[in-house]
């Protein structure tokens, strides 16, 4: 029995992204503001919120900022610390639409306060987790963050559906005596926030490479001739591997340059059918009705007037 036979279509489809879930807590992390005075010459940087790994663009007209510099910026959650990743070069008329302004470079006191919040966040995590158990809520607490310049604590959690956490918020307000905000995120966002190692041995793409999570579909796995085995094509988050989306464009471009599976080509006095395509190694396998099989490189195929032919020496 093949790997594919061990999994039903329903099992495989459950690995695809749920559009409704991914819309939870969606939107830009940037707080809206008027940037009509932004000019082509204004330096723009790409920043990252360390606690959530979300990235965004911000303008800064002061001294040049080096990667790793901590700055204070307005976000939709409140004024907080962000880390400079790098500066970006904008071509004429190509200034990013979503851009905020860096208020100032973080002081030593800002960095010190952010560090002291780490212990408080651990304690708040334990308290909230216990309260979730008390209220018997079907939700999983992911992380906690104290906003640096706002009297607010953020609690990020995942859940299969909407959760009525009003009583939980009341308890947390009574305990911490400050504003409490619970944010429901998707399972991919959870992996982005927490990080970890993927099956490739590297850090999760969503945590270390890009926070822009693209929907991944089963079709992408099929187009790449991957075994539809859920344990092989899904990540720790339980959804399809992010790298399927990253590599999909390459496969699409390559397949336009070669005949698809099932294509019949007359060559060397016989009718051959493309039976297998390996885009990675750049070879196609062809077979005839009498059982002969050959393997040829992509360069051996060319298309003229809508028909494929083979330009390779005959045996």
Protein Blocks (a to p, Z undefined) as FASTA:
>chain_A
ZZklmpcfklmmmmpccfklmmgopajfbdcddfklpcfklccdddddfklopacddddf
bdcddehiacddddfkbccddddfbdcdddehiacfbdcddfbdcdfklmmmmmmmmmmm
mmmmmmmmmmmmmnopacddfbdcddfkbccdddddddfbdcdfklmmmmmmmmnopacd
dddddfklmmmmnopadfkopacfklmmomcdcdddfklmmmnopacbfklmccfkopac
fklmmmmmmmmmmmmmpccehiacdeehiacddfbdcfknopacdddfkopacdddfklp
cceehiacdddddZZ
